[in-house]
Amino acid sequence: MDMSRKLAIMVFCMVPAIIGGGIIYGFFHNYTPVVIWEILVAVFALGFLSK
């Protein structure tokens, strides 16, 4: 996989991380679920990048 594709995947995963983090914080008013969400998105993105 070339570098431009890896960067595109990272941008694609950053949008749900930012928007989803805000939505989750709005529901729970606590940063613990937000951190869990960010970790899940990071694992998903790293899974795609490791291929």
C-alpha positions in Angstrom: 0.0 0.0 0.0 1.4 3.4 -1.0 1.8 6.3 1.3 -1.0 8.4 -0.2 -3.5 5.6 0.5 -2.3 5.2 4.1 -2.8 8.9 4.6 -6.3 8.8 3.1 -7.2 5.9 5.5 -5.9 8.0 8.4 -8.0 11.0 7.4 -11.0 8.7 6.8 -10.6 7.4 10.4 -10.0 10.8 12.0 -13.4 12.1 11.0 -15.4 9.4 12.9 -13.0 9.7 15.8 -13.6 13.5 16.2 -17.3 13.5 15.5 -18.0 10.3 17.4 -16.0 11.5 20.3 -18.2 14.6 20.6 -21.4 12.6 20.3 -20.3 10.1 22.9 -19.3 13.0 25.3 -22.7 14.5 24.7 -24.4 11.3 25.8 -22.2 10.4 28.8 -20.7 13.8 29.9 -17.6 11.8 30.8 -14.3 11.4 29.0 -13.8 7.7 29.8 -16.2 6.5 27.1 -14.5 9.0 24.7 -11.1 7.5 25.4 -12.5 4.0 24.8 -14.0 5.2 21.5 -10.7 6.8 20.4 -8.8 3.6 21.2 -11.3 1.5 19.2 -11.0 3.8 16.2 -7.2 3.8 16.5 -7.1 0.0 16.6 -9.4 -0.1 13.5 -7.2 2.3 11.6 -3.9 0.5 12.6 -5.5 -2.7 11.5 -6.0 -1.3 8.0 -2.6 0.3 7.9 -0.8 -2.9 8.9 -1.9 -4.7 5.8 
